[in-house]
Amino acid sequence: MASVLLLYFHLLQERGITNDQTVYVNFDDFDAFAFLTVEVYEQGSEIDQSLLREGAVIHLLCDLNDVVGEYENDFLAQPLIRRIIAANTEGKFAAIPEAIDIIEMVSAGESQLKVYLLAERLKHVYQKYVLSRFRALVHCGEA
């Protein structure tokens, strides 16, 4: 959970999904692909399964955004993008349904990709899953 919170901290600082935000997260501590479908079995545990799954999706959306921006005309040839598309095909992005549409839009290729629409959808995901979660935590602490 610490890795997800660290990622969310940087997303909040930059006010959205921008570039290179996952560099702060150590892959040895948090392999986003492994956490897409993580299950927490401890009753009453402080480990939040939905936060872990959503954080994994957000992490991979950050990576996807980075690769699309960096490789513009050749992003579909990149191994990370292929792995993200494969995980989506396997139904592993269910924690954030909006991510499925984003990945499908990217998988259509550079000629079909509308960068402004990708940015809008990423902004929506950020607001709905990152910003709103922290707002709820702040309001919870005020009670």
N, C-alpha and C positions, 0 to 999 in steps of 0.2 A: 504494500500500500504506500510505503514511503516513496517509491519510484514514481508512482502515479501522481502523488501529491506534489512531488518535485516538478514533474512535467507540467501539471496544472498551474503551479506557481509561475513558471516561466510563460505559460500561455496567458495568464492573467496580467503579468507584467507587460507583455507585448500587445495585449488587448486583442488576441486572436491567434489563429494558426498562420504563422508567418514562415520563417526559414530557420533551419538548423536548431529547432527547439528540442529535438530528441538527443542531441549531443550531451546533454546534462545527465541523461539516464544511462547507467552502466548496463550493458547488455548481459553481463554475467549475473546481475541482480534481477533484471526484468527483460525476459524474452517475450516481446509482445505477442508473437504467434502462439506461444505456449499458454498465455493467459486469456486468449479469446474465448475459450470455453472452460475456464477453470471452474472447479466446483469446491465450495467450502462446506465441509461436513460437520464442523463443530457447532452444536447448538449453542446459542448465546455468545458466540464468538464476536470479538470486535473487528474481525476481518470482514470487510464488506465485499461480497461476491460481485454485486452489480458495479461497484466502483472499479474493481479490478478488470472486469470484462470491458466496461466502457473505456477505461484508461488504455487498455490494449488497443481498442479500435481507434481511439484518438491518436495514440502513438503512431499507428500505422498510417492514419490519414495525414499526419504531419510528414512522415517519411514519403508518402505518395506525392504530396504537394512539393516537397523538396526535389524529388526525382523529376517530376514533370517540369518544374522550373529550370532545373539544371540541364536536362537533356532535350528540351523542347521538341525537336523533330525525331528523336530516337528513344523516347522514354519507354515505349513498349518493349524494346529489346533488352531493357535492364532487368537483371535477375530479381531484384526486389519487387519490381512492379509485377512481374510474372508470378511471383510467390503470393503477392497480395491478391491478384486476380484469382489464382487457384484457391486460396482460402475462402474468398467470397463465393466461388462456385460450389464449394463444399458447405456453404451455409454458416460459416463461422463468424459472420459480422452481425448476427441477430441482435446483439446488445444495443446497437444503434442502427435502426432500420434505414435512416437517411444515408448511412455510409454505403449501403448496397447500391443505391442510385448513383452515388458519387463514383464508386469503383466501376460500375457499368458504363458510366459516361466516359471515364478515362479509358476503359478497355476498348471503346469504339475507335480510338486512335486519334492522332494529331489532327487529321483533316476534319474530324467531327467534334473535336474538343473546343468548347467556348470557354476561354480562360475566365472571363467575367462571371459566367455561370458557376464555374468551379469555385471561385472566390466567394460568391454569394452563398453557395451551399455549405462551404466550410465555415463561413461566418455563422450561419444558422446552427450548425452542429456545436460550435464553440459556445454560442449564447445559450443553447438549450441544455447542453450536458456539462459544460465547465462552469460558466458564469452562474447559471441558476443553481448548481449544486453548492457553490460557495456562498451565494446569497442565502440559501436555505440554512447552511451551517451557521452563518452570522445571526440570522433571525432566531435560530434554535437556541443560541447562546444568550439571547436577550430575554428569553422567557423567564 
